[in-house]
């Protein structure tokens, strides 16, 4: 019996921050996949190699982790005063599902470089040498992001000596500014409080800071849920009961944040909200055996993504951390020592990260004008990705 031949789709495999993903120009996608819908989702699932009941994504470009099961679609911006429209799809590993509900802050670092190299930015906006300021419209959450991309001799400068914990090799530094990073149109604190009592039936009641900044995030105190905040991946990911408990907490937090109406809806919204836990600084050893001293950090943070403890820190969650740290009284702020601050350095499983944020209060409502952090990005491979022609 004859089967449909494979088709070739132009694509670029890129690392951005501590994540990797497959990048596409919208115009290069098959016509049926150039618009949102079933065809697009089926194409991206097959590209990444999902759903995979083995949990390996062997027959696709995914790396079988939340950090490496990602897709990006870019186009010249349709928005005034922006260069590129950026749409992010988080691909589930074992389910036939692409989550479009949030941004990927790590891959944001690669968006500017891809846009420049693929002709999506007007040439007159690009310096031959220096820093290209790329204005990104993040289409998932409808926010502006500014990427500062280094240029040398008219090309993106990818190599450099900037080191990022969670990434093995140094590269060029890319400063990323998240403008007005509150996620969506609602309040930064959807419950109206910087700290709530979150009741989770069958598990307990916990203090929680639930914030919409960068990405909707639920922050808990590590000691209230039985942790120190210095855990590495295996301590959480090797404990199925713990993962189930975190998912239950996440689902009930999503209801309190107004993201879902019923607990059963959480399974179809895996990417958001995130759940994280914080603690005061302590000495620990990172996953690369690098010692992290309590004196070098303001607090400890561990975060889960797509049901597993992240190996470092999601970029959008880092924005949430920086934003919450800048607002007195949040659990993040209190773990960092309280008071007013415009930056915070936190310890994560792979090392440390510094993120800055500018917060202000207007008519009793907190707002963050901008959150900033440095990442790096690099093209790993470019050409075509192949998928069976009848996949969509």
C-alpha positions in Angstrom: 0.0 0.0 0.0 1.4 3.4 -1.0 2.0 6.0 1.8 2.4 9.7 1.5 5.9 10.9 1.0 7.6 13.1 3.5 7.5 16.9 3.0 10.2 19.4 3.8 9.5 22.4 5.9 12.2 25.1 6.3 13.1 25.3 10.0 15.9 26.3 12.4 16.8 24.5 15.6 17.9 27.0 18.2 18.9 27.3 21.8 17.5 30.2 23.7 18.5 30.6 27.3 18.2 27.1 28.9 15.6 25.9 26.4 15.7 24.6 22.8 13.0 24.7 20.1 12.2 24.4 16.5 11.7 27.9 14.9 9.7 28.6 11.8 8.9 31.6 9.6 5.1 31.7 9.3 5.3 32.0 5.5 7.4 28.8 5.3 4.7 26.6 6.9 2.4 24.6 4.7 -0.7 26.7 3.9 -3.0 24.8 6.1 -0.7 25.4 9.1 -0.3 29.1 8.5 -3.4 29.7 10.6 -4.2 28.5 14.1 -6.1 25.2 14.3 -5.9 21.4 14.1 -3.6 21.3 11.0 -1.0 23.5 12.7 -1.1 21.6 15.9 -0.8 18.2 14.1 2.2 19.5 12.2 4.0 20.7 15.2 3.2 17.6 17.2 4.8 15.4 14.5 7.8 17.7 14.1 8.6 17.4 17.9 7.6 13.7 18.0 4.5 13.7 20.2 2.5 12.1 21.5 5.1 9.6 22.6 3.9 6.9 25.1 7.5 6.1 25.7 8.2 9.6 26.8 11.3 10.0 24.6 10.3 11.8 21.5 12.7 9.6 19.6 10.8 10.1 16.3 11.0 13.9 16.4 13.0 16.9 17.3 11.9 17.1 20.9 14.2 16.3 23.8 11.6 14.7 26.0 11.7 17.5 28.6 9.6 20.7 29.0 12.7 22.7 28.1 13.2 21.0 24.8 9.6 20.3 23.6 9.0 23.7 22.1 8.1 25.4 18.9 8.2 29.0 17.7 6.4 30.7 14.8 7.7 34.2 13.7 6.5 36.7 11.2 7.1 40.4 10.3 5.0 42.2 12.8 1.5 43.4 12.1 1.7 45.8 15.1 2.9 49.4 14.8 6.4 50.0 16.2 7.2 46.3 16.4 9.6 44.3 14.2 8.4 40.7 14.7 5.4 38.8 15.9 6.4 35.8 18.1 4.0 32.9 18.8 5.1 30.1 21.1 3.7 26.6 21.3 4.6 24.3 24.2 4.2 20.7 22.9 3.1 18.0 25.4 5.3 15.0 25.4 2.9 12.1 26.0 -0.3 13.8 24.9 -1.6 15.1 21.5 -1.7 18.7 22.7 0.0 22.0 22.0 -0.4 24.6 24.7 -0.6 28.2 23.4 -1.5 29.8 26.7 1.8 31.4 27.6 5.2 32.7 26.5 8.6 31.0 26.7 11.0 33.6 28.2 14.1 31.6 27.5 13.4 31.2 23.7 12.6 34.9 23.6 16.4 35.4 23.7 16.6 33.6 20.3 13.7 35.4 18.6 15.6 38.6 17.7 18.5 36.6 16.2 16.2 34.5 14.1 14.2 37.5 13.0 17.4 39.3 11.9 18.9 36.3 10.1 15.7 35.5 8.3 14.9 39.0 7.0 12.0 39.8 9.3 13.6 43.0 10.5 13.9 46.0 8.2 17.5 46.5 7.2 17.6 50.2 8.2 17.0 49.2 11.8 20.1 47.0 12.0 23.6 48.4 12.8 26.5 46.7 11.1 28.3 46.7 14.5 26.8 47.2 17.9 23.4 46.3 19.4 20.3 45.8 17.4 17.2 46.7 19.4 14.5 44.3 18.3 10.9 45.1 19.2 9.0 41.8 19.7 5.2 41.4 19.9 4.6 38.3 22.1 1.3 37.1 20.5 0.4 34.5 23.1 0.1 37.1 25.9 -0.1 40.3 23.8 2.9 42.0 25.3 6.0 43.9 24.1 9.5 42.4 24.6 12.7 44.2 23.7 15.7 42.0 22.8 19.2 43.6 22.6 21.0 41.5 20.0 24.7 42.0 19.4 25.9 42.5 15.8 29.3 42.2 14.1 29.9 43.0 10.5 26.2 43.0 9.7 25.6 39.5 11.2 24.2 38.4 14.5 27.0 37.8 17.0 26.3 34.4 18.7 29.7 33.6 20.2 31.0 35.3 23.3 32.1 34.9 26.9 28.7 35.3 28.7 28.1 32.4 31.0 24.6 31.3 31.9 24.0 28.6 34.6 22.2 25.7 33.0 24.0 26.1 29.7 27.3 24.4 29.3 29.2 26.7 26.9 29.5 30.5 26.9 28.0 32.7 24.2 27.1 36.3 23.4 24.9 38.1 26.0 21.4 39.1 24.9 19.6 41.5 27.3 15.9 41.0 27.3 13.4 43.6 28.6 9.8 42.4 29.3 7.7 45.6 29.1 4.6 45.7 31.4 5.0 42.0 32.0 1.7 41.4 33.8 0.2 38.5 31.9 -3.1 39.2 30.1 -5.5 42.0 30.7 -6.3 41.3 34.4 -4.6 42.5 37.6 -1.1 41.5 38.5 -2.6 39.8 41.6 -5.8 38.3 40.4 -7.1 37.7 43.9 -6.3 41.2 45.0 -3.8 40.0 47.6 -0.1 39.7 47.6 -0.5 36.6 49.8 -3.5 34.3 50.0 -4.4 31.1 51.9 -4.7 28.5 49.2 -6.9 25.6 50.2 -6.1 22.3 48.4 -8.6 19.6 49.3 -7.0 16.4 50.6 -3.5 18.1 50.8 -3.7 21.2 53.0 -3.9 24.9 53.1 -0.8 26.9 52.2 0.3 30.5 52.0 0.6 31.4 48.3 1.5 34.4 46.2 -0.4 34.1 42.9 0.9 36.6 40.4 0.4 37.3 36.7 3.8 38.6 35.5 5.9 37.0 32.8 3.7 33.9 33.2 1.0 33.2 35.8 2.8 31.7 38.7 1.9 30.2 42.1 4.6 30.7 44.7 4.7 28.6 47.9 6.9 28.5 50.9 9.2 25.5 50.6 9.0 24.6 54.3 5.2 24.5 54.3 5.3 21.7 51.7 8.1 19.8 53.2 11.1 21.0 51.2 14.2 23.2 51.8 14.3 25.0 48.5 17.7 23.5 47.7 16.4 20.4 46.0 17.7 19.2 42.6 15.6 17.6 39.9 15.6 14.0 41.1 14.3 14.8 44.6 11.1 15.9 43.0 10.9 14.2 39.6 11.8 10.8 41.1 8.8 11.1 43.5 5.5 10.4 41.6 3.5 11.2 44.7 5.2 14.6 44.9 4.5 15.4 41.3 0.8 14.5 41.7 0.6 16.7 44.8 2.2 19.6 42.9 -0.2 19.2 40.0 -3.2 19.2 42.4 -1.9 22.4 44.0 -1.4 23.9 40.5 -4.9 23.0 39.4 -6.5 24.6 42.5 -4.3 27.6 42.2 -5.4 28.0 38.6 -9.0 28.2 39.7 -8.2 30.8 42.3 -6.4 32.8 39.7 -9.4 32.7 37.3 -7.5 30.8 34.6 -9.9 27.8 34.7 -13.4 27.3 36.0 -13.2 23.6 36.8 -10.4 21.4 38.2 -10.7 19.1 35.2 -9.7 21.9 32.8 -6.2 21.9 34.2 -5.1 18.9 32.1 -5.7 21.0 29.0 -3.7 23.9 30.3 -0.4 22.4 31.2 1.9 25.3 30.4 0.2 27.8 32.8 0.1 28.5 35.6 3.5 27.5 36.9 4.0 26.4 40.5 7.2 27.3 42.4 8.5 27.2 46.0 10.8 29.7 47.7 13.1 29.7 50.7 15.7 31.9 52.4 19.3 31.5 51.1 21.4 28.4 52.1 24.5 26.8 50.8 24.0 24.0 48.3 25.7 22.3 45.4 24.2 22.7 41.9 23.5 19.9 39.4 26.9 20.6 37.8 28.6 20.2 41.2 29.1 23.9 41.4 28.9 25.2 45.0 26.4 28.0 45.5 27.0 30.1 48.7 24.1 31.5 50.6 26.0 34.8 50.6 25.9 35.0 46.8 22.1 34.8 46.5 19.0 36.5 47.9 16.8 33.5 48.0 16.2 30.0 46.7 13.6 29.2 44.1 12.5 25.9 42.5 9.9 25.8 39.8 7.9 23.1 38.0 7.1 23.2 34.3 4.8 20.7 32.4 4.6 18.6 35.5 8.3 18.3 36.3 10.9 20.3 38.3 12.8 22.5 35.8 16.5 21.9 35.5 17.2 25.6 35.9 14.6 28.3 35.6 12.0 29.2 33.0 12.6 32.7 31.7 9.0 33.7 32.2 9.1 32.4 35.7 12.2 34.4 36.3 10.2 37.5 35.3 7.6 36.5 37.8 10.3 36.0 40.5 11.8 39.5 39.8 8.4 41.1 39.7 7.2 39.5 43.0 10.5 40.2 44.7 10.1 43.9 43.9 6.7 44.0 45.7 6.9 44.1 49.5 5.1 41.4 51.3 5.0 38.7 48.6 6.4 35.3 49.6 9.2 35.9 47.1 10.0 39.3 48.6 9.9 37.9 52.2 12.2 35.0 51.4 14.6 37.5 49.9 14.6 39.5 53.2 11.7 41.8 52.6 11.8 45.6 51.8 12.1 47.4 48.5 14.4 46.1 45.8 14.9 46.5 42.1 16.8 43.3 41.5 17.2 39.8 43.0 19.7 37.0 42.5 18.2 33.6 43.2 19.5 30.1 43.4 18.0 27.4 41.1 19.0 23.8 40.5 21.7 24.7 37.9 23.2 27.7 39.7 22.1 31.3 40.0 20.3 34.0 38.0 19.8 37.8 38.5 16.7 39.5 37.3 15.6 43.1 37.7 12.2 44.7 37.9 10.7 48.1 38.4 7.5 48.1 40.4 5.1 50.8 41.3 1.8 51.2 43.1 -1.0 53.2 41.5 -4.4 53.6 43.1 -3.6 50.7 45.3 -2.8 48.4 42.4 0.7 47.1 41.9 2.3 47.2 38.5 5.7 46.3 37.1 6.8 48.6 34.3 9.7 46.4 33.1 11.6 43.3 34.0 15.0 42.6 32.6 17.5 39.7 32.5 20.4 38.5 30.4 20.3 35.3 28.4 22.1 33.9 25.3 21.1 32.2 22.1 22.6 30.2 19.3 21.6 28.5 16.1 22.2 24.7 16.4 21.0 23.6 13.0 19.1 25.0 10.1 17.6 23.7 6.9 14.4 21.6 6.7 12.5 19.4 9.1 10.7 16.5 7.5 7.3 15.1 8.4 5.0 12.6 6.6 2.9 14.5 4.0 -0.4 13.2 5.4 0.2 14.2 9.0 -2.2 17.1 8.8 
